[in-house]
Amino acid sequence: MLPIVRSAAVLIFACSLLAEAQQASENNQLPLRSDLPVAGEAPQLVPRSEEERRGASRRSHEIVLNVHVTDAAGQAIRGLQESNFTILDNGEDRPIMMFRQAQPPHVVLLLDAVNGSGASYAAERKAVEKYLGSRNTPLAFPVAIGWLSAAGIDVHAESQDPMVLLNQVRGASGIQTWTNPEQDEGDFVAAPGTIMPSGLHAEERYAGLSDKNRRFVLSVDALTRFALHEQDVPGRIVVVWIGAGWPLLTGPAFRPDTGEMRARFFARLADLSNALRDAQVTLNAVASPGLLRDAGRASGDYAPYLGTVTAPDQASAAHLALPVLATESGGEVLDQEKDMASAIAQCLSGVDTWYSLVFQSRPSTRPDEYRPLQVRVNIPGAVVRTNTGYYAEP
């Protein structure tokens, strides 16, 4: 299997939630391409047959689902066949085009140096070290160590040797954790009156809220860029995000989001949700109650935002929260145990018992049309985890 990511840092890309003036400036930049036609020269079109066009359309609407099935006691059910599964797409049966036992995944243990303190980052590293230190034999699947910093998401080359990975974690101890840049906003806030991601205005900076905006934008952008980058990597990817996750940007101190801001949140939610699914990323969130307190969070504070967002006027920043995205990707949220090493082990137990199913979705009548997904297994008491839905395109 190919390495999951390279050692170069993944850069943060332009966020769709930033000021429109900045977006317009970026959109007016011409691509640097050597194959642009010379002025006055007729563009060369590549002929495509009707069969090729239909094939491209089919591929663009193929949905790959990675499915985990357990019994009532939480034990993985092995040996299932295609006949055991039924896919419901927006309530309608869909034929299974391809079925197989999922291959061993790429795994990323991701440390969060942005959303927390130096002490919480040290606790994250300690948990990963404890998990790896308890392994005396090669791991059953390739694992990579990654982290989120101010530069974005960076991931080392993967390995199945616990000692190699331990050395990488120890080497990550020197990564600088996030510091509150309230005294120097730089160019993050444009002119007074510019709408910020949370709906705050630049001239109304409450203590600490601008910093929460920065963490939110950096984190969501970095995860989106990571997912887009991994779409060309064969196989599925299991990400265990260790940390409290980025702020929800909720509470009485935040001004209500305008319709424009809700539309931006909706567009980003649709893009990120589909990018994670297209890259076959199962996102898991691991934190301890201590890490949540350190980040000003509480276990379960994301629960009100687990409902389906089908229209722009329903979206908010909290619908992009780490635990919400994890649940919707078919992953787990484990944030109530002090022993985070055990929670990591729980996320990775049975990663070789998943199933891959492919079906063909119908083109939508409008962009970003939400469709709920359900996978049923004809075994009494079976519990299924997979993507909860997707945003269909025309």
C-alpha positions in Angstrom: 0.0 0.0 0.0 1.2 3.5 -0.7 2.4 5.8 2.1 -0.5 7.8 3.4 1.0 11.3 3.3 4.4 12.8 2.7 6.5 14.6 5.2 5.9 18.1 3.8 3.4 20.1 5.9 -0.1 20.4 4.4 -0.7 24.1 3.8 -3.9 25.8 4.9 -6.0 26.7 1.9 -8.3 29.7 1.4 -11.3 29.3 3.6 -14.7 29.9 2.1 -15.8 31.5 5.4 -13.3 34.5 5.0 -14.3 37.9 3.8 -15.7 38.2 0.3 -13.2 40.9 -0.6 -10.3 38.5 0.0 -12.1 35.8 -1.9 -12.6 38.0 -4.9 -9.0 38.9 -5.0 -8.0 35.3 -4.9 -10.5 34.3 -7.6 -9.2 36.9 -10.0 -5.7 35.4 -10.0 -5.0 33.4 -13.2 -3.7 29.9 -12.9 0.0 29.5 -13.7 -0.2 27.0 -16.5 2.1 26.4 -19.5 -0.6 24.8 -21.5 -2.9 27.8 -21.9 -3.7 28.6 -25.6 -1.8 31.3 -27.3 -3.9 34.4 -28.1 -5.8 33.9 -31.3 -5.2 30.2 -31.4 -8.2 27.9 -31.4 -8.4 25.7 -28.3 -7.7 22.0 -28.8 -10.6 19.9 -27.6 -10.1 16.3 -26.7 -12.8 14.1 -28.4 -14.8 11.8 -26.1 -17.2 9.1 -27.1 -20.7 8.8 -25.6 -19.5 5.7 -23.8 -16.6 7.7 -22.2 -18.9 10.5 -21.1 -21.4 8.0 -19.6 -18.5 6.2 -17.8 -17.2 9.5 -16.3 -20.7 10.4 -15.1 -21.1 6.9 -13.5 -17.7 7.2 -11.7 -18.6 10.7 -10.4 -21.7 9.3 -8.7 -20.2 6.1 -7.3 -20.4 6.1 -3.5 -18.0 4.0 -1.4 -19.2 3.1 2.1 -17.0 1.5 4.7 -19.2 -0.4 7.1 -18.5 -1.8 10.6 -20.8 -4.4 12.1 -20.9 -5.6 15.6 -23.2 -7.8 17.7 -25.1 -6.6 20.8 -22.0 -7.2 22.9 -19.9 -5.0 20.7 -17.9 -7.8 19.1 -17.2 -7.5 15.4 -19.2 -9.8 13.1 -17.0 -11.5 10.6 -17.7 -13.5 7.4 -20.7 -11.5 6.2 -21.7 -11.7 2.6 -23.2 -9.2 0.2 -26.6 -10.8 0.7 -26.5 -9.8 4.4 -26.5 -6.1 3.4 -29.1 -3.6 2.2 -28.3 0.0 1.3 -31.0 2.7 1.7 -30.1 6.0 -0.1 -32.7 8.6 0.9 -35.0 5.7 1.9 -34.7 3.9 -1.4 -33.0 0.6 -2.0 -29.8 0.8 -4.0 -28.1 -2.2 -5.7 -24.7 -3.0 -4.4 -22.2 -2.7 -7.3 -19.2 -4.0 -5.4 -18.8 -5.8 -2.1 -15.7 -7.0 -0.3 -14.0 -7.3 3.0 -12.2 -4.0 3.6 -8.5 -4.0 3.3 -6.3 -3.0 6.3 -6.5 0.8 6.5 -3.9 3.5 6.8 -4.1 4.8 10.3 -3.2 8.3 11.5 -2.8 9.1 15.2 -3.2 12.9 15.1 -2.0 15.2 17.9 -3.7 18.6 18.2 -1.3 21.4 19.1 -3.8 24.1 18.3 -7.0 23.5 20.3 -5.7 23.4 23.9 -2.8 24.3 26.0 0.8 23.1 26.4 -0.4 20.8 29.2 -3.1 19.2 27.1 -0.7 18.6 24.2 1.6 16.9 26.6 -1.3 14.7 27.7 -2.1 13.8 24.1 1.5 12.7 23.5 1.6 10.7 26.7 -1.5 8.8 25.6 -0.1 7.9 22.2 3.2 6.9 23.8 1.4 4.7 26.2 -0.6 3.1 23.4 2.5 2.4 21.3 4.6 1.4 24.3 2.3 -1.4 25.1 2.9 -3.1 21.7 5.9 -5.4 21.6 5.3 -6.8 18.1 4.8 -5.2 14.7 1.4 -3.5 14.3 -1.2 -5.3 12.2 -1.7 -2.3 10.0 0.5 0.8 9.0 0.3 3.7 11.4 1.4 7.3 10.9 1.9 10.0 13.5 0.6 13.4 12.6 -0.2 16.7 14.3 -2.2 19.9 13.8 -0.1 23.1 14.2 -0.4 26.6 13.0 1.1 25.4 9.7 -1.8 22.9 9.1 -1.7 19.1 9.3 1.6 17.4 8.9 2.0 13.6 8.9 5.1 11.5 9.1 5.7 8.4 6.9 3.8 5.4 8.2 5.3 2.4 9.9 4.3 -0.9 11.6 7.2 -0.7 14.0 6.0 0.7 17.4 9.5 2.0 18.3 9.8 4.0 15.1 6.5 5.6 15.8 7.4 6.2 19.4 10.5 8.1 18.3 8.4 10.2 16.0 6.0 11.1 18.9 8.9 12.0 21.1 10.3 14.1 18.3 7.0 16.0 18.1 7.4 17.2 21.7 9.2 20.3 20.3 6.2 21.4 18.3 5.1 24.8 19.4 1.6 24.8 20.7 -0.9 27.5 19.9 -0.6 30.8 21.7 -3.4 33.4 21.9 -2.5 36.1 19.3 -5.1 38.6 20.6 -2.4 41.3 20.8 -1.5 40.9 17.1 -4.4 40.1 14.9 -2.2 40.5 11.7 -4.3 40.3 8.6 -6.8 37.8 9.9 -9.4 40.6 10.5 -9.8 42.9 7.5 -11.3 46.3 8.1 -13.8 47.1 10.8 -17.2 45.8 9.8 -15.8 42.7 8.0 -17.8 39.6 8.9 -15.8 37.1 10.7 -16.4 33.3 10.6 -18.5 33.3 13.8 -20.6 36.3 12.8 -18.7 38.7 15.1 -17.7 42.0 13.7 -14.1 43.2 13.8 -14.8 46.2 16.0 -16.6 44.0 18.5 -13.8 41.7 19.8 -14.8 40.2 23.0 -12.0 38.7 25.1 -10.8 35.4 23.6 -13.6 35.1 20.9 -11.4 36.3 18.1 -8.9 33.6 19.1 -11.6 31.0 18.9 -12.4 32.1 15.4 -8.8 31.7 14.4 -8.6 28.1 15.8 -11.9 27.2 14.1 -10.8 28.4 10.7 -7.4 26.9 10.9 -8.7 23.5 12.1 -11.5 23.2 9.6 -9.3 24.3 6.7 -6.5 22.0 7.6 -8.9 19.0 7.9 -10.5 19.8 4.5 -7.1 20.1 2.8 -6.0 16.8 4.3 -9.1 15.1 3.0 -8.7 16.5 -0.5 -5.1 15.5 -0.5 -5.9 11.9 0.5 -8.5 11.3 -2.2 -5.8 10.0 -4.5 -4.4 7.6 -1.9 -5.8 4.0 -2.4 -7.7 2.4 0.4 -9.4 3.8 3.5 -8.0 6.0 6.2 -8.7 5.8 9.9 -7.9 9.1 11.7 -7.8 9.1 15.5 -7.9 12.8 16.4 -6.5 13.1 20.0 -7.7 16.3 21.6 -10.8 18.3 22.4 -11.2 19.7 18.9 -11.9 23.2 17.8 -14.4 25.6 19.4 -18.1 25.3 18.5 -18.4 29.2 18.2 -21.7 29.1 20.2 -23.0 31.0 23.2 -24.6 34.3 24.1 -21.3 36.2 23.4 -21.5 35.5 19.7 -23.8 37.5 17.5 -26.4 35.5 15.6 -25.2 34.3 12.2 -26.5 36.2 9.2 -28.1 34.3 6.3 -24.9 34.9 4.4 -22.8 33.2 7.1 -25.1 30.3 7.4 -24.9 29.8 3.6 -21.1 29.7 3.9 -21.1 27.2 6.8 -23.5 25.0 4.7 -21.2 25.1 1.7 -18.2 24.2 3.8 -20.1 21.4 5.5 -21.1 19.9 2.2 -17.6 20.2 0.8 -15.9 18.7 3.9 -18.4 15.9 4.4 -18.0 14.8 0.8 -14.3 15.2 0.8 -14.0 12.9 3.9 -16.2 10.3 2.3 -14.5 10.5 -1.1 -11.1 10.0 0.6 -12.7 7.1 2.6 -11.7 8.8 5.9 -13.3 7.5 9.1 -12.7 10.2 11.7 -12.6 9.3 15.4 -12.4 11.8 18.3 -10.6 10.9 21.5 -10.3 13.2 24.5 -10.4 13.0 28.3 -12.7 15.1 30.5 -9.6 17.0 31.6 -8.7 17.9 28.0 -12.3 19.1 27.4 -12.2 21.3 30.5 -8.9 22.7 29.4 -10.5 23.7 26.1 -13.6 25.2 27.7 -15.7 22.3 26.5 -17.9 19.6 28.0 -18.6 16.0 27.0 -21.7 15.9 24.8 -21.9 19.6 24.1 -22.0 18.8 20.4 -25.1 16.6 20.7 -27.7 19.3 19.6 -25.8 19.6 16.3 -25.9 16.0 15.2 -29.2 16.5 13.3 -29.2 16.5 9.5 -28.5 19.9 7.9 -30.4 19.9 4.6 -30.5 23.7 3.8 -28.2 26.7 4.2 -30.5 28.4 6.8 -30.0 25.4 9.1 -26.2 25.5 9.2 -23.9 26.9 11.9 -20.2 26.6 12.9 -21.1 23.9 15.4 -22.3 21.6 12.7 -18.6 21.5 11.6 -17.5 20.4 15.1 -15.0 17.5 15.3 -17.3 15.1 17.2 -20.2 15.9 14.7 -17.9 15.1 11.7 -16.6 12.0 13.4 -20.1 10.6 14.0 -21.2 11.4 10.5 -18.2 9.6 9.0 -19.0 6.4 10.9 -16.3 7.0 13.5 -16.5 7.0 17.3 -16.4 9.8 19.9 -14.7 8.7 23.1 -14.3 11.7 25.4 -15.4 10.4 28.9 -12.4 8.2 29.9 -9.3 9.4 31.6 -7.2 6.7 30.0 -7.0 8.0 26.4 -4.6 5.2 25.5 -7.4 2.7 26.0 -9.7 4.9 24.0 -7.2 4.9 21.1 -7.0 1.1 21.3 -10.8 0.9 21.2 -11.0 3.0 18.1 -8.5 0.7 16.3 -9.9 -2.6 17.5 -11.4 -4.5 14.7 -10.2 -2.2 12.0 -9.6 -5.2 9.8 -13.2 -6.4 10.1 -14.9 -3.7 8.1 -16.7 -4.2 4.8 -16.6 -2.0 1.7 -19.8 -1.5 -0.3 -20.2 0.6 -3.5 -23.5 1.8 -5.0 -24.5 4.3 -7.7 -26.3 7.4 -6.6 -28.8 9.3 -8.7 -27.7 12.8 -9.9 -29.4 15.5 -7.8 -31.7 18.2 -9.1 -29.6 20.9 -7.3 -26.1 21.2 -5.9 -25.5 19.9 -2.3 -28.8 18.0 -2.0 -28.5 16.1 1.3 -29.4 12.4 1.3 -29.4 10.2 4.4 -27.8 6.8 4.2 -28.6 3.7 6.1 -27.0 0.2 5.8 -29.0 -2.6 7.2 -27.7 -6.1 8.1 -30.2 -9.0 8.3 -28.8 -10.3 11.6 -30.8 -9.8 14.7 -29.1 -7.4 17.1 -26.4 -6.2 14.6 -25.1 -2.7 15.1 -23.9 -0.9 12.0 -21.6 2.1 11.7 -21.0 3.9 8.4 -21.5 7.3 6.9 -24.8 8.8 7.9 -25.4 10.7 4.7 -23.9 12.7 1.8 -24.5 15.8 -0.3 -25.4 14.8 -3.9 -24.5 16.7 -6.9 -26.1 17.1 -10.4 
